[in-house]
Amino acid sequence: MKILGIGNAIIDVICKVEENFLKKNNLTKGTMKLIFDNKEFKKILSNLKIEKTVSGGSVANSIVGLSQLKNDVGFIGKISDDDFGKKYEEGLKKENVEYFYEKQKENLPTGTCLILVTPDSERTMCTFLGIAGNINENDVDEHIVKKSELIFLEGYLWDEGEPKKAFEKAIKNSNKVAMSLSDLFCVERHKQNFLKLVKEKLDLTFANESEIMALINTKNFDEVITFAKEIKKHIVVTRGNKGAISIFGDKIVEVDASKNLLIKDLTGAGDLFAAGYLHGFINNLSTEQCLEKGTELSTKIIQQMGARF
């Protein structure tokens, strides 16, 4: 298998909202808020009109993108044997993704992510992880990991305790490891752990500009380049309308962002960028071609609703 993704198995529920909805619900625009109470989650959802639902999760979105580019891929993510769980599994199999998880009746429901899209196309997420956040080392089959050329992990899944053990088992048995830092709040919550991963464990790190700058406590992007050179690790950074950059040792490659786009929804932009880049990476394309493929997919996805083609 080319790439095995390990991440949160979450159903995405996409809704359009006005700016004041975020203020009323104490949400910070452009970030992801974890909700731990199912009642609170249902209350936020109760006044909204659902535009679309889709089997999601950050790494799962990337893996589906890779499958659509005809790569042999699989996914591990924890679901419950409920309606959303069944839909989730069906959704991945329909996309020719091998799903390496046997669902059971759990004490928590399948995870759900409420994606709130404001008129400027920015997305703000409220995630009730449900059973997805309870992934543990027993859910990760080391034989499947060893048979994969590369595993792809998400910062969203990282937490102390059981998920961390699942991560460590996967990394220990992997051939190559890529990871997305996922979200600014994730970086702030797990800064020391993420820094250690980037420096010592990961072969390839994906981040946006604000995430990587928060990770190393800087407001100057030149320091990101210096940091990547010093640790001699492959770091790929998306920079919004400034394009994207790959830094690996002394080799720095940049591509421009596409201009004059009719942006409908930024959901999945980073996920599909990673899919395009990993497609090039695993198929031995040049760094410039990897960046171009990532930019091509992220450009397409933000001109439609949702994180899937």
For each residue, the residues with C-beta under 8 A, 3 or more apart:
1: 4 72 73 74 98 144 147 148 149
2: 66 71 72 73 148 149 150 282
3: 63 66 71 73 74 148 149 150 151 152 278 282
4: 1 73 74 75 76 100 144 145 148 150 151 152
5: 59 60 62 63 73 74 75 76 77 151 152 153
6: 59 75 76 77 135 140 151 152 153 154 157 166 167 170
7: 57 58 59 60 75 76 77 152 153 154 156 157
8: 57 58 59 60 77 111 127 129 132 133 135 154 156 157
9: 55 57 60 75 77 78 79 88 101 110 111 132
10: 56 57 60 110 111 112 113 127 129 130 132
11: 53 54 55 56 84 87 88 110 111 112 113
12: 52 53 54 55 56 57 113 115 267 306 307
13: 45 50 52 53 112 113 114 115
14: 50 51 52 53 54 115 117 265 267 305 306
15: 45 48 49 50 51 114 115 116 117
16: 49 51 116 117 118
17: 21 22 48 116 117 118
18: 21 118 119
19: 22 23 29 118 119
20: 23 24
21: 17 18 24 25 116
22: 17 19 25 27 28 29 116 118 124
23: 19 20 26 27
24: 20 21
25: 21 22 44
26: 23
27: 22 23 31 33 116 124 126
28: 22 31 33 124
29: 19 22 118 122 124
30: 122 123 124
31: 27 28 124 125 183 184 185
32: 124 125 126 127 156 182 183 185 186
33: 27 28 124 125 126 127 185
34: 127 129
35: 40 41 44 126 127 128
36: 40 128
37: 40 41
38: 41 42 109 128 130
39: 42 43
40: 35 36 37 43 44
41: 35 37 38 44 45 112 114 126 128
42: 38 39 45 46
43: 39 40 46
44: 25 35 40 41 47 48 114 126
45: 13 15 41 42 48 114
46: 42 43
47: 44
48: 15 17 44 45 114 116
49: 15 16
50: 13 14 15 53
51: 14 15 16 117 305
52: 12 13 14 305 306
53: 11 12 13 14 50 87
54: 11 12 14 91 306 307 308
55: 9 11 12 60 87 88 90 91 92
56: 10 11 12 60 61 113 307 308
57: 7 8 9 10 12 60 61 77 111 113 132 154 156
58: 7 8 61 62 154 156 180 182 270 271
59: 5 6 7 8 62 63 75 77 152 153 154 157 180 271
60: 5 7 8 9 10 55 56 57 63 64 75 77 92 97
61: 56 57 58 64 65 268 271 272 275 307 308
62: 5 58 59 65 66 152 180 271 272 274 275 278
63: 3 5 59 60 66 67 73 74 75 97 152 275
64: 60 61 67 68 92 95 97 275 308
65: 61 62 68 69 271 272 275 276 279 297 309
66: 2 3 62 63 69 71 73 275 278 279
67: 63 64 70 71 73 95 96 97
68: 64 65 95 309
69: 65 66 275 276 279
70: 67
71: 2 3 66 67 279 282 283
72: 1 2
73: 1 2 3 4 5 63 66 67 97 98
74: 1 3 4 5 63 97 98 99 100 144 148
75: 4 5 6 7 9 59 60 63 92 97 98 99 100
76: 4 5 6 7 100 101 135 139 140 141 144
77: 5 6 7 8 9 57 59 60 101 132 135
78: 9 101 131 132 134 135 139
79: 9 84 85 88 89 101 103 110 111 131 132
80: 84 85 103 104 105 106 108 109 110 130 131
81: 85 86 103 104 105 106
82: 85 86 105 109 110
83: 86 87
84: 11 79 80 87 88 109 110 112
85: 79 80 81 82 88 89 103 109 110
86: 81 82 83 89 90 103
87: 11 53 55 83 84 90 91
88: 9 11 55 79 84 85 91 92 110
89: 79 85 86 92 93 99 103
90: 55 86 87 93 94
91: 54 55 87 88 94 95
92: 55 60 64 75 88 89 95 97 99
93: 89 90 96 97 99
94: 90 91
95: 64 67 68 91 92
96: 67 93
97: 60 63 64 67 73 74 75 92 93
98: 1 73 74 75
99: 74 75 89 92 93
100: 4 74 75 76 141 144
101: 9 76 77 78 79 139
102:
103: 79 80 81 85 86 89
104: 80 81
105: 80 81 82
106: 80 81 109 131 134
107: 131
108: 80 130 131 134
109: 38 80 82 84 85 106 112 130 131
110: 9 10 11 79 80 82 84 85 88 130 131 132
111: 8 9 10 11 57 79 127 128 129 130 131 132 133
112: 10 11 13 41 84 109 127 128 130
113: 10 11 12 13 56 57 125 126 127 128
114: 13 15 41 44 45 48 125 126 127 128
115: 12 13 14 15 123 124 125 267
116: 15 16 17 21 22 27 48 123 124 125 126
117: 14 15 16 17 51 121 122 123 265 267 305
118: 16 17 18 19 22 29 121 122 123 124
119: 18 19
120:
121: 117 118 263 264 265 266 302
122: 29 30 117 118 266
123: 30 115 116 117 118 265 266 267
124: 22 27 28 29 30 31 32 33 115 116 118
125: 31 32 33 113 114 115 116
126: 27 32 33 35 41 44 113 114 116
127: 8 10 32 33 34 35 111 112 113 114 156
128: 35 36 38 41 111 112 113 114
129: 8 10 34 111 132 133 134
130: 10 38 80 108 109 110 111 112 133
131: 78 79 80 106 107 108 109 110 111 134
132: 8 9 10 57 77 78 79 110 111 129 135
133: 8 111 129 130 157 159 163
134: 78 106 108 129 131 162 163
135: 6 8 76 77 78 132 139 140 157 162 163 166
136: 139 162 163 165 166
137: 140 162 165 166 168 169
138:
139: 76 78 101 135 136 166
140: 6 76 135 137 145 166 169 170
141: 76 100 144 145
142: 145 146 169 173
143: 146 147
144: 1 4 74 76 100 141 147 148
145: 4 140 141 142 148 151 169 170 173 174
146: 142 143 173 174 175
147: 1 143 144
148: 1 2 3 4 74 144 145 151 174 175
149: 1 2 3 175 176 282
150: 2 3 4 174 175 176 177 178 203 278 281 282
151: 3 4 5 6 145 148 170 171 174 176 177 178
152: 3 4 5 6 7 59 62 63 178 179 180 274 278
153: 5 6 7 59 157 158 167 170 171 177 178 179 180
154: 6 7 8 57 58 59 157 158 179 180 182
155: 158 179 180 181 182 183 186 187 190 194
156: 7 8 32 57 58 127 182 183 186
157: 6 7 8 59 133 135 153 154 163 166 167
158: 153 154 155 163 164 167 186 190 193 194
159: 133 163 164 190
160: 164
161: 164 165
162: 134 135 136 137 165 166
163: 133 134 135 136 157 158 159 166 167
164: 158 159 160 161 167 168 193
165: 136 137 161 162 168 169
166: 6 135 136 137 139 140 157 162 163 169 170
167: 6 153 157 158 163 164 170 171
168: 137 164 165 171 172
169: 137 140 142 145 165 166 172 173
170: 6 140 145 151 153 166 167 173 174 177
171: 151 153 167 168 174 177 201
172: 168 169
173: 142 145 146 169 170
174: 145 146 148 150 151 170 171 177
175: 146 148 149 150
176: 149 150 151 203 204
177: 150 151 153 170 171 174 201 202 203 204
178: 150 151 152 153 202 203 204 205 206 274 278 281
179: 152 153 154 155 197 202 204 205 206
180: 58 59 62 152 153 154 155 205 206 207 270 271 274
181: 155 186 187 194 205 206 207 208 211 212 215
182: 32 58 154 155 156 186 211
183: 31 32 155 156 186 187 211
184: 31 187 188 210 211 214
185: 31 32 33 188 189
186: 32 155 156 158 181 182 183 189 190 194 211
187: 155 181 183 184 190 191 194 211 214 215
188: 184 185 191 214
189: 185 186
190: 155 158 159 186 187 193 194
191: 187 188 194 195 214 215
192: 195 196
193: 158 164 190 196 197
194: 155 158 181 186 187 190 191 197 198 215
195: 191 192 198 199 215 216
196: 192 193 199 200 201
197: 179 193 194 200 201 202
198: 194 195 201 202 205 215 231 233 235
199: 195 196 231 233
200: 196 197
201: 171 177 196 197 198
202: 177 178 179 197 198 205 233
203: 150 176 177 178 233 234
204: 176 177 178 179 234 235 236 278 281
205: 178 179 180 181 198 202 212 233 234 235 236
206: 178 179 180 181 236 237 238 270 273 274 277
207: 180 181 211 212 215 235 236 237 238
208: 181 211 212 237 238 239 240 270
209: 212 213 221 224 237 238 239 240 242
210: 184 213 214
211: 181 182 183 184 186 187 207 208 214 215
212: 181 205 207 208 209 215 216 224 235 237
213: 209 210 216 218 219 220 221 223 224
214: 184 187 188 191 210 211 217
215: 181 187 191 194 195 198 207 211 212
216: 195 212 213 223 224 227
217: 214
218: 213 221 223 224 227
219: 213
220: 213 223
221: 209 213 218 224 225 239
222: 225 226
223: 213 216 218 220 226 227
224: 209 212 213 216 218 221 227 228 235 237 247
225: 221 222 228 229 247 252
226: 222 223 229 230
227: 216 218 223 224 230 231
228: 224 225 231 233 235 247 248
229: 225 226 232 247 249 250
230: 226 227
231: 198 199 227 228
232: 229 249
233: 198 199 202 203 205 228 248
234: 203 204 205 246 247 248
235: 198 204 205 207 212 224 228 246 247 248
236: 204 205 206 207 244 245 246 247 277 291 294
237: 206 207 208 209 212 224 244 245 247
238: 206 207 208 209 244 269 270 273 294 298
239: 208 209 221 242 243 244 245 257
240: 208 209 257
241: 257
242: 209 239 257
243: 239 254 255 256 257 295
244: 236 237 238 239 254 255 257 273 291 294 295
245: 236 237 239 252 253 254 255 291
246: 234 235 236 251 252 253 254 287 290 291
247: 224 225 228 229 234 235 236 237 251 252
248: 228 233 234 235 251 287
249: 229 232
250: 229
251: 246 247 248 287
252: 225 245 246 247
253: 245 246 287 288 291
254: 243 244 245 246 291
255: 243 244 245 288 291 292 295
256: 243 259
257: 239 240 241 242 243 244 295 299
258: 261 295 299
259: 256
260:
261: 258 299 302 303
262: 303
263: 121 266 302 303
264: 121 302 303 304 305
265: 14 117 121 123 268 302 304 305 306
266: 121 122 123 263 269 302
267: 12 14 115 117 123 301 305 306 307
268: 61 265 271 272 301 302 306 307 308
269: 238 266 272 273 298 301 302
270: 58 180 206 208 238 273 274 298
271: 58 59 61 62 65 180 268 274 275 301 307
272: 61 62 65 268 269 275 276 294 297 298 300 301 307
273: 206 238 244 269 270 276 277 294 295 297 298
274: 62 152 178 180 206 270 271 277 278 294
275: 61 62 63 64 65 66 69 271 272 278 279 294 297
276: 65 69 272 273 279 280 290 292 293 294 295 296 297 298
277: 206 236 273 274 280 281 290 291 293 294
278: 3 62 66 150 152 178 204 274 275 281 282
279: 65 66 69 71 275 276 282 283 285 290 293
280: 276 277 283 285 286 289 290 291 292 293 294
281: 150 178 204 277 278 285 290
282: 2 3 71 149 150 278 279
283: 71 279 280
284:
285: 279 280 281 289 290 293
286: 280 289 290
287: 246 248 251 253 290 291
288: 253 255 291 292
289: 280 285 286 292 293
290: 246 276 277 279 280 281 285 286 287 293 294
291: 236 244 245 246 253 254 255 277 280 287 288 294 295
292: 255 276 280 288 289 295 296
293: 276 277 279 280 285 289 290 296 297
294: 236 238 244 272 273 274 275 276 277 280 290 291 297 298
295: 243 244 255 257 258 273 276 291 292 298 299
296: 276 292 293 299 300
297: 65 272 273 275 276 293 294 300 301
298: 238 269 270 272 273 276 294 295 301 302
299: 257 258 261 295 296 302 303
300: 272 296 297 303 304 309
301: 267 268 269 271 272 297 298 304 307 309
302: 121 261 263 264 265 266 268 269 298 299
303: 261 262 263 264 299 300
304: 264 265 300 301 309
305: 14 51 52 117 264 265 267
306: 12 14 52 54 265 267 268
307: 12 54 56 61 267 268 271 272 301
308: 54 56 61 64 268
309: 65 68 300 301 304
